[in-house]
Amino acid sequence: MSIENLKVNDPFADDVGDTKPKDYVHIRIQQRNGRKTLTTVQGLSKDYSPKALLKAFKKIYACNGTIIEDKELGEVIQLQGDHRLKVMEFLTDRDKDRMGKFALPKDSIKIHGF
């Protein structure tokens, strides 16, 4: 009798065949105090202007926001309130004049939070 299950693949390990790791745009929600929340957007490529996106987000969603410089993460857009799904729709919208040809594919965006 031999044991065949010694070469178990780790389901959480990165795919070895993929030569380039996929860059994702992460949209997260963070709890502030009480019921107040922050929506953060990070991982946008250099093709996008964070200032222009922040200005559009603030106008469309009627909220306040800022851009935070982080050494590891780069520029992170912070918005007051929970706007995760709206931001994802905005970034993937190909039909409207908002993003046009610069729209991101949905599989390159990850939404985190409760």
Secondary structure, DSSP 8 states (H G I E B T S, - for coil): ----TTS---TTS--TT-SS----EEEEEEE-STT-EEEEEE---TTS-HHHHHHHHHHHHT--EEEEEETTTEEEEEEES--HHHHHHHHH--SSTTTGGG---GGGEEE---
